[in-house]
Amino acid sequence: MPTDIGDFDKRVLIRRWQDVPDSGFGIEQTFDAGTKVWARIDPVSSGVFFGSKQTETPVTHRFTVRRSNLVNEVTVTGEHVIEHLSLRYRVRRTIALEGRRDRLAIDTELLGAI
């Protein structure tokens, strides 16, 4: 299904996620300031969802964004999360959408509320 520029109606924040040791021998999650972008958010089909469960990299939602120098398949990786409406999603993969160089599809897994 083609994506028109008007379909990007959700403001999301793409942030880099790092786990760092804390002083109590635990792990603390840290996130950078991130990049705000306009996106389209779609739940994935049941076939994609159950297929991804079998490979132990679940995918629950797809974010479609405009590709740029800051947001592309090299700069947005599995070390990133996307935040929207107090929900956090882990990035699983990024690909050029429909073979177009100006759109990026980001497959994610819903982690839960922030």
C-alpha positions in Angstrom: 0.0 0.0 0.0 1.6 3.3 -1.0 2.4 5.8 1.7 1.5 9.4 1.1 3.2 12.2 3.0 -0.1 13.0 4.6 -0.1 9.6 6.3 2.7 10.7 8.6 0.4 11.9 11.3 2.1 10.7 14.5 5.0 12.5 16.2 7.5 9.9 17.5 10.9 10.0 19.2 13.7 7.7 18.0 16.3 7.3 20.8 19.5 5.2 21.2 19.3 2.8 24.1 22.3 1.7 26.2 22.6 -0.5 29.2 25.4 0.7 31.5 26.6 -0.8 34.9 25.4 1.1 37.9 27.1 1.4 41.3 25.0 -1.4 42.8 26.3 -4.1 40.4 23.1 -3.8 38.3 22.3 -2.4 34.9 20.8 1.0 34.2 19.1 1.8 31.0 20.0 5.1 29.5 18.6 6.9 26.4 19.9 9.8 24.3 17.9 12.9 23.6 16.7 11.3 20.4 15.3 12.6 17.1 11.7 13.6 16.7 10.1 12.6 13.4 6.6 12.3 11.8 5.5 8.7 11.3 2.8 6.4 10.3 2.2 3.5 12.8 0.6 0.2 11.8 0.2 -3.1 13.6 1.7 -5.9 11.7 -0.4 -8.7 10.2 -0.9 -11.9 12.2 1.3 -13.8 9.7 4.2 -11.5 10.3 3.7 -11.5 14.1 3.6 -15.3 14.4 6.5 -15.7 11.9 8.6 -13.3 13.9 7.8 -15.2 17.2 9.3 -18.3 15.7 12.6 -16.6 15.1 12.5 -15.1 18.6 12.6 -11.5 17.3 9.0 -10.5 17.7 7.6 -7.7 15.6 4.3 -6.1 16.6 4.3 -2.7 14.8 5.7 -1.0 11.8 6.6 2.7 11.8 7.0 4.4 8.4 9.0 7.5 8.3 10.7 9.9 5.9 14.3 8.8 5.2 16.9 11.4 5.9 20.6 11.6 6.8 19.7 11.3 10.5 17.1 8.6 10.1 18.0 5.7 7.7 18.7 2.0 7.7 22.3 2.6 8.9 21.6 5.1 11.7 18.5 3.4 13.2 19.4 -0.1 14.5 18.5 -2.6 17.1 20.2 -0.3 19.6 17.3 2.1 19.3 13.8 2.5 20.6 10.8 4.5 19.4 8.6 6.3 21.9 5.0 7.4 21.2 2.1 8.2 23.6 4.0 6.9 26.6 4.7 3.5 24.9 8.2 2.3 24.0 9.0 0.0 21.0 12.3 -1.8 20.4 13.6 -1.5 16.9 14.1 -4.9 15.2 15.0 -3.9 11.7 14.9 -1.1 9.2 14.3 -1.3 5.4 13.6 1.0 2.5 9.9 0.9 2.0 8.5 -0.4 -1.2 11.8 0.0 -2.9 11.7 3.8 -2.5 14.7 5.7 -1.2 12.6 8.4 0.5 10.6 6.2 2.9 11.9 3.9 5.7 10.0 1.1 7.3 11.0 0.4 10.9 9.8 -2.9 12.3 9.5 -2.9 16.1 8.4 -4.9 19.2 6.1 -3.2 21.7 7.9 -3.2 25.1 5.2 -1.5 27.1 4.5 1.7 29.0 7.3 4.1 29.8 
